[in-house]
Amino acid sequence: MCYHPGGSPRHFTFFFTTFVMLQVVNMFCSRKIHDEMNPFEGIGSNMVFIAVWSQFLRSEEHTSELQ
């Protein structure tokens, strides 16, 4: 399962998970535009965002467990 001699799948999983978590942070920060300061304001009122975000995290957890 190693793609690079001397590398381990656990090492690649760490970088993949880091990339995915940065995307989750980007999802939060891109909710606000025009220099609005609080990206968490009104987050509970948008159920589609919460559903997409939670599915994103669940699939990441599932993917990390498979590797």
C-alpha positions as CSV (number, residue, x, y, z in Angstrom):
1,M,0.0,0.0,0.0
2,C,3.0,2.3,0.1
3,Y,3.5,4.6,-2.9
4,H,6.9,5.8,-1.9
5,P,9.8,3.6,-0.8
6,G,10.3,4.1,2.9
7,G,6.9,5.8,3.4
8,S,4.0,4.4,5.3
9,P,0.3,4.5,4.7
10,R,-0.2,6.0,8.1
11,H,2.1,8.9,7.0
12,F,0.0,9.6,3.9
13,T,-3.2,9.3,5.9
14,F,-2.0,12.0,8.2
15,F,-1.4,14.4,5.3
16,F,-4.8,13.5,3.7
17,T,-6.6,14.1,7.0
18,T,-4.8,17.4,7.5
19,F,-5.9,18.5,4.0
20,V,-9.5,17.5,4.7
21,M,-9.6,19.4,8.0
22,L,-8.3,22.5,6.3
23,Q,-11.1,22.2,3.8
24,V,-13.6,22.1,6.7
25,V,-12.1,25.3,8.1
26,N,-12.4,26.8,4.7
27,M,-16.1,25.9,4.6
28,F,-16.7,27.8,7.8
29,C,-14.6,30.8,6.7
30,S,-16.2,31.1,3.2
31,R,-19.7,31.4,4.7
32,K,-19.1,35.1,5.2
33,I,-18.1,37.7,2.6
34,H,-17.5,41.4,2.5
35,D,-15.2,41.5,5.6
36,E,-17.7,40.1,8.0
37,M,-15.8,39.1,11.2
38,N,-17.7,36.2,12.8
39,P,-17.9,33.1,10.5
40,F,-19.9,31.2,13.1
41,E,-22.8,33.7,13.3
42,G,-26.0,32.1,12.3
43,I,-24.5,28.7,11.7
44,G,-27.3,26.9,13.5
45,S,-29.9,28.4,11.2
46,N,-28.5,26.8,8.0
47,M,-29.5,23.1,8.1
48,V,-28.1,22.4,4.6
49,F,-24.7,23.6,5.7
50,I,-24.8,21.5,8.9
51,A,-25.9,18.4,6.9
52,V,-23.1,18.8,4.3
53,W,-20.5,19.6,7.0
54,S,-21.4,16.6,9.2
55,Q,-21.5,14.2,6.1
56,F,-18.1,15.6,5.2
57,L,-16.7,14.8,8.6
58,R,-18.3,11.3,8.7
59,S,-16.9,10.4,5.4
60,E,-13.4,11.6,6.4
61,E,-13.6,9.5,9.6
62,H,-14.7,6.5,7.5
63,T,-11.9,7.0,4.9
64,S,-9.3,7.4,7.6
65,E,-10.4,4.2,9.3
66,L,-10.2,2.2,6.1
67,Q,-6.5,3.0,5.4
